Amino acid sequence: MSIQETDRKRALIGKLTAARTGLLVKMPFYGTLLMRLKYGLANCKTACTDMKRILWDPEFLERLSLDEVQFVMLHEVMHCVLDHINRSKGKIAKLYNVAADIVVNSIIMKNYGVEEFIVDDSPVMHLSPDGKEGCEYSADQVYTMLYEKYRHLLDDVD
């Protein structure tokens, strides 16, 4: 690994550490949960969790502000808290992921007291198909709504 790559990795880890430390102060419950998850860098386009760690795409992480990193951290830890990985079994994975994202984003936004939040220049999804906040439903309920709404497009999808 070159000195430049080492410096880049060190800067990214520093950004993650600063974000997590800030969350420990602002939201101790979630910050404590985040302390139990490890971090890693991977070519995953954005960020993801396997319920043991949060993987971050380095290019995605570099583009984010500290507030955006904290939002994504909360997003990933909420997937763990709500057991979305296990609850998605037997469902169309991409559709369930959208449903779960709507629910967790809505929960975070409610905690932040905001009606919109931007991550990587895009507003985060938070409204269920009926136009209500996702936090009013479980991911399974939002999944059913999405499935009903887009069933005609999903006939050949698994």
C-alpha positions in Angstrom: 0.0 0.0 0.0 1.4 3.4 -1.0 1.8 6.3 1.4 -1.1 8.1 -0.4 -3.4 5.1 0.0 -2.4 4.8 3.7 -3.2 8.5 4.2 -6.5 8.2 2.4 -7.5 5.2 4.5 -6.4 7.0 7.7 -8.5 10.0 6.8 -11.6 7.8 6.1 -11.2 6.0 9.4 -10.8 9.4 11.1 -14.1 10.6 9.5 -15.9 7.5 10.7 -14.5 7.8 14.2 -15.5 11.5 14.4 -19.0 10.7 13.2 -19.5 7.9 15.7 -18.1 10.0 18.6 -20.5 12.7 17.7 -23.4 10.3 17.8 -22.3 9.0 21.2 -22.8 12.5 22.5 -25.9 13.4 20.5 -27.7 10.1 20.6 -26.1 7.9 23.3 -28.4 4.9 22.7 -27.6 4.6 19.0 -24.0 5.6 19.6 -23.5 2.7 22.0 -25.0 0.3 19.5 -22.7 1.7 16.8 -19.7 0.9 19.1 -20.6 -2.8 18.8 -20.3 -2.7 15.0 -17.0 -2.9 13.2 -16.2 -0.8 10.1 -14.7 -1.8 6.8 -14.0 -0.3 3.4 -15.3 -2.2 0.4 -16.4 -1.5 -3.2 -20.2 -1.6 -2.3 -21.3 1.7 -4.0 -22.6 3.2 -0.8 -22.7 1.5 2.7 -24.2 -1.7 3.9 -24.3 -3.9 7.0 -24.2 -7.6 7.7 -25.3 -6.9 11.3 -21.7 -7.3 12.5 -20.1 -4.5 10.7 -20.8 -1.5 8.4 -19.0 -1.6 5.1 -18.3 1.8 3.4 -17.4 2.4 -0.2 -14.4 4.8 0.1 -15.5 7.1 -2.8 -19.0 7.4 -1.3 -17.6 8.1 2.2 -15.3 10.8 0.9 -18.2 12.7 -0.7 -20.2 12.8 2.5 -20.3 15.5 5.1 -20.0 14.6 8.8 -23.8 15.0 9.2 -24.4 12.7 6.2 -22.0 10.1 7.6 -23.9 10.1 10.9 -27.2 9.7 9.1 -25.9 6.7 7.2 -24.5 5.2 10.4 -27.9 5.5 12.0 -29.5 4.1 8.9 -27.3 1.0 9.0 -27.6 0.5 12.8 -31.4 0.8 12.5 -31.4 -2.1 9.9 -29.7 -4.1 12.6 -32.0 -3.0 15.4 -35.1 -3.9 13.3 -33.5 -7.2 12.1 -34.2 -6.4 8.5 -31.7 -8.8 7.1 -33.4 -11.8 8.7 -36.9 -10.5 8.1 -36.3 -10.1 4.4 -35.9 -13.8 3.8 -38.4 -15.2 1.3 -39.1 -11.7 -0.1 -37.9 -9.9 -3.2 -34.6 -8.6 -1.8 -34.4 -5.3 -3.7 -38.0 -4.4 -3.0 -37.7 -5.3 0.7 -34.5 -3.2 0.9 -36.5 -0.2 -0.4 -39.3 -0.8 2.1 -36.8 -1.1 5.0 -34.9 2.0 3.8 -38.2 4.0 3.8 -38.9 2.9 7.4 -35.4 3.5 8.9 -35.0 6.9 7.1 -38.4 8.0 8.4 -37.5 7.0 12.0 -34.2 8.9 11.8 -35.8 12.0 10.3 -38.5 12.0 13.0 -35.7 11.8 15.6 -33.9 14.7 13.9 -37.1 16.7 13.6 -36.7 17.3 9.9 -39.0 16.7 6.9 -36.2 16.2 4.4 -32.7 15.0 4.5 -30.1 14.9 1.7 -27.4 12.3 1.5 -24.9 12.4 -1.4 -27.0 15.1 -3.2 -30.2 13.0 -3.1 -33.2 13.3 -0.8 -33.6 10.1 1.3 -36.8 8.0 0.8 -39.1 8.2 3.8 -42.7 8.1 2.6 -44.6 4.9 2.2 -46.6 4.3 -1.0 -49.7 5.8 0.6 -47.9 9.0 1.3 -47.6 8.6 5.1 -44.3 8.5 6.9 -42.6 5.2 6.8 -42.2 5.2 10.6 -45.9 4.5 10.9 -45.4 1.0 9.5 -43.1 -2.0 9.7 -40.8 -2.7 6.7 -43.1 -5.8 6.0 -46.1 -3.5 5.7 -44.3 -1.1 3.4 -43.1 -4.1 1.4 -46.6 -5.3 0.9 -47.7 -1.8 -0.2 -44.8 -1.6 -2.7 -45.5 -5.1 -3.9 -49.2 -4.3 -4.6 -48.3 -1.0 -6.3 -45.6 -2.5 -8.5 -46.8 -6.1 -8.9 -47.3 -5.6 -12.6 -43.6 -4.8 -13.0 -42.4 -7.7 -10.7 -43.9 -10.7 -12.4 -40.5 -11.9 -13.6 -38.4 -10.7 -10.6 -37.2 -12.9 -7.8 
